[in-house]
Amino acid sequence: MKHKDRLVVITGGAQGIGKAIVDAFLREGAFVVTMDLRHGRSASNLVWIQGDLTLSEDRNFFVDEIMKLNRKVDVLVNNAMVFTSGLRSHTPTEEIRKAIELGAIAPYDLILQLSGSMNDSSSIINLLSTRAFQSQADSEGYAMAKGALGSLTHAAALSLGPKVRVNAIAPGWIQTKPSRLSDSDLLQHPVGRVGTPEDIAKAVLFLASEDAGFITGETLTIDGGMSKRMIYHQDEGWIYDPKENHG
Ligand SMILES: NC(=O)c1ccc[n+]([C@@H]2O[C@H](COP(=O)([O-])OP(=O)(O)OC[C@H]3O[C@@H](n4cnc5c(N)ncnc54)[C@H](O)[C@@H]3O)[C@@H](O)[C@H]2O)c1
């Protein structure tokens, strides 16, 4: 129980990876505060605040509620994000701006407002994606936000050290909803499966703990080895079809 009685702030705790992170810290005996667009459950050691993290007034309300607890913040996990497309879909600039607001500005704002209330063993963990480093077409909104969050991670590690450590996790394919997966879906991953939200939550617990005390400014890729696979035309049956790639 490395996080017993610690105050942990998590964005987007209603479902998927965020929910798994909330549950993992609750099992550890932590006190958790989350903001999500959706209504949530209540528990004795869980404060649920409904709000939209793209709105500065909602973020300020979130911070005010955390401050009312009158405790130091031990862990901040910037998790909330929505996929946003890009050029091929002619995604309007305003939607791209919103993606960056949620994926990078909101994390910056929460770090800015909460880091003064952190202690000497506090830690910040930002949820990136392997899409911060590699892409499918038509993912500019998401990729831009994740790239910015990755840069915020190493810059903030320098600004907030030695007091606060700041790291990121870059998940690959994490199955957050039941769906039928083919053998190829699974076997393209060197570990032979896609990820689970719990795979990510376990890594968050580690990075937030003193066991990771010499790790800061780092990004841990958790993708079952998928992004390490080098792909050439006709390799392992994979055919590059230029017709599939018209811009
Ligand atoms: N699932 C994956 O395969 C995967 C892969 C790489 C990275 N990630 C990253 O992991 C994180 C979690 O992903 P997920 O798949 O669990 O997402 P999800 O869509 O299942 O859950 C996101 C949560 O954030 C909340 N949210 C969205 N917009 C919000 C807003 N404006 N204000 C407040 N709450 C908001 C949603 O209501 C939801 O509860 C994200 O940062 C995502 O980019 C996920």
The ligand as an ORCA input file, in Angstrom:
! r2SCAN-3c Opt
* xyz 0 1
  N      -7.490      3.573    -25.174
  C      -6.387      3.611    -25.875
  O      -6.125      2.732    -26.722
  C      -5.393      4.736    -25.670
  C      -4.195      4.677    -26.380
  C      -3.269      5.686    -26.211
  C      -3.524      6.734    -25.339
  N      -4.705      6.776    -24.668
  C      -4.902      7.926    -23.772
  O      -5.279      7.478    -22.490
  C      -6.202      8.397    -21.903
  C      -7.500      7.669    -21.563
  O      -8.002      7.058    -22.734
  P      -9.331      6.173    -22.739
  O      -9.274      5.309    -23.938
  O      -9.536      5.572    -21.411
  O     -10.430      7.305    -23.015
  P     -12.012      7.242    -22.795
  O     -12.595      8.029    -23.928
  O     -12.471      5.852    -22.570
  O     -12.200      8.058    -21.438
  C     -11.877      9.429    -21.372
  C     -12.567     10.024    -20.170
  O     -12.309     11.442    -20.198
  C     -13.553     12.128    -20.039
  N     -13.499     13.404    -20.744
  C     -13.421     13.598    -22.074
  N     -13.446     14.915    -22.353
  C     -13.547     15.563    -21.169
  C     -13.648     16.935    -20.808
  N     -13.668     17.914    -21.713
  N     -13.734     17.245    -19.490
  C     -13.765     16.263    -18.559
  N     -13.694     14.947    -18.851
  C     -13.575     14.595    -20.141
  C     -14.603     11.201    -20.647
  O     -15.920     11.489    -20.180
  C     -14.093      9.832    -20.218
  O     -14.578      9.449    -18.954
  C      -6.395      9.509    -22.936
  O      -5.479     10.548    -22.672
  C      -6.040      8.825    -24.243
  O      -5.612      9.740    -25.219
  C      -5.655      5.808    -24.821
*
